[in-house]
Amino acid sequence: MQSAIVKRSIVIAGHKTSVSLEDAFWNGLREIGRSHQKTLSALVGEIDVQRPHTNLSSAIRLFVLGHFRAQISPASTDFIGVGTEMPPAGEVLRQSQQVNGKIGEQPER
């Protein structure tokens, strides 16, 4: 089965950019935004500002993955500090990369 990547435009901090993600990640991002009463632009803006040296699409995927991993795995609650408040997007990204052994590594080319 092939997963289509869809390119969508979004306004972040007053400027328009495009992000390419699979539908499952777009849907997950919308769900996270709704559950925390944030617009998609606001949520992506937080991810954009706090992301480590990676492209925005990858940063969003890691954020969505980290969010949902924390919900389904009790062991992963230490992973992002699950509580009543959503952790900052940058913290989710940092911890997700740390768990996956990506901090400090150069991207593969």
C-alpha positions as CSV (number, residue, x, y, z in Angstrom):
1,M,0.0,0.0,0.0
2,Q,1.3,3.4,-0.9
3,S,0.8,6.4,1.3
4,A,0.3,9.6,-0.7
5,I,2.1,12.7,0.5
6,V,0.0,15.8,0.2
7,K,1.4,19.3,0.0
8,R,-0.6,21.9,1.8
9,S,-0.1,25.6,2.4
10,I,-0.2,27.0,5.9
11,V,0.4,30.5,7.4
12,I,3.0,30.5,10.1
13,A,3.9,33.7,12.0
14,G,2.3,35.8,9.2
15,H,4.1,34.1,6.3
16,K,2.8,31.4,4.0
17,T,4.7,28.1,3.6
18,S,3.9,24.7,2.3
19,V,4.3,21.4,4.1
20,S,4.2,17.9,2.6
21,L,2.8,15.2,4.9
22,E,0.8,12.0,4.6
23,D,-2.9,12.3,5.4
24,A,-2.5,10.4,8.6
25,F,-0.1,13.0,10.0
26,W,-2.3,15.9,8.9
27,N,-5.3,14.2,10.6
28,G,-3.2,13.6,13.7
29,L,-2.0,17.2,13.8
30,R,-5.6,18.4,13.5
31,E,-6.7,16.1,16.3
32,I,-4.0,17.3,18.6
33,G,-4.8,21.0,17.8
34,R,-8.5,20.4,18.5
35,S,-7.8,18.6,21.8
36,H,-5.6,21.5,23.0
37,Q,-7.8,24.2,21.5
38,K,-5.2,25.5,19.1
39,T,-5.4,26.3,15.5
40,L,-3.4,24.3,13.0
41,S,-1.3,27.4,12.2
42,A,-0.6,28.0,15.9
43,L,0.4,24.4,16.5
44,V,2.7,24.3,13.4
45,G,4.1,27.7,14.4
46,E,5.2,26.3,17.8
47,I,6.7,23.2,16.2
48,D,8.5,25.5,13.6
49,V,10.0,27.8,16.3
50,Q,11.1,25.0,18.6
51,R,12.3,22.4,16.1
52,P,15.9,21.3,16.0
53,H,17.9,21.2,12.8
54,T,15.4,19.3,10.7
55,N,12.9,20.2,8.0
56,L,9.4,21.2,9.1
57,S,7.6,18.2,7.7
58,S,9.9,15.8,9.6
59,A,9.5,17.9,12.8
60,I,5.7,17.7,12.5
61,R,5.9,13.9,12.0
62,L,8.1,13.5,15.1
63,F,5.7,15.7,17.1
64,V,2.6,13.8,16.1
65,L,4.4,10.4,16.7
66,G,5.6,11.5,20.1
67,H,2.1,12.8,21.1
68,F,0.4,9.6,20.2
69,R,3.1,7.3,21.5
70,A,2.7,8.9,24.9
71,Q,-1.0,8.2,24.9
72,I,-0.8,4.5,24.1
73,S,2.3,3.4,26.0
74,P,2.5,3.9,29.8
75,A,6.2,3.6,29.6
76,S,6.4,6.5,27.3
77,T,4.8,8.9,29.8
78,D,8.3,9.8,31.0
79,F,9.2,10.3,27.4
80,I,7.3,13.6,27.0
81,G,6.0,14.3,30.5
82,V,2.3,13.6,29.9
83,G,0.0,15.6,32.1
84,T,-2.8,18.1,31.9
85,E,-0.7,20.5,29.9
86,M,0.7,19.7,26.5
87,P,4.5,19.9,26.6
88,P,6.1,22.5,24.3
89,A,6.4,21.2,20.7
90,G,10.2,21.6,20.9
91,E,10.4,19.3,24.0
92,V,8.3,16.6,22.2
93,L,10.6,16.8,19.2
94,R,13.8,16.8,21.4
95,Q,12.7,13.8,23.4
96,S,11.4,11.9,20.4
97,Q,14.7,12.3,18.6
98,Q,16.6,11.3,21.8
99,V,14.6,8.1,22.1
100,N,15.2,7.4,18.5
101,G,18.9,8.1,18.8
102,K,18.9,11.1,16.5
103,I,20.2,14.0,18.7
104,G,23.4,15.3,17.4
105,E,23.4,13.1,14.3
106,Q,23.6,14.5,10.8
107,P,20.7,13.6,8.5
108,E,21.2,10.8,6.1
109,R,21.6,11.9,2.5
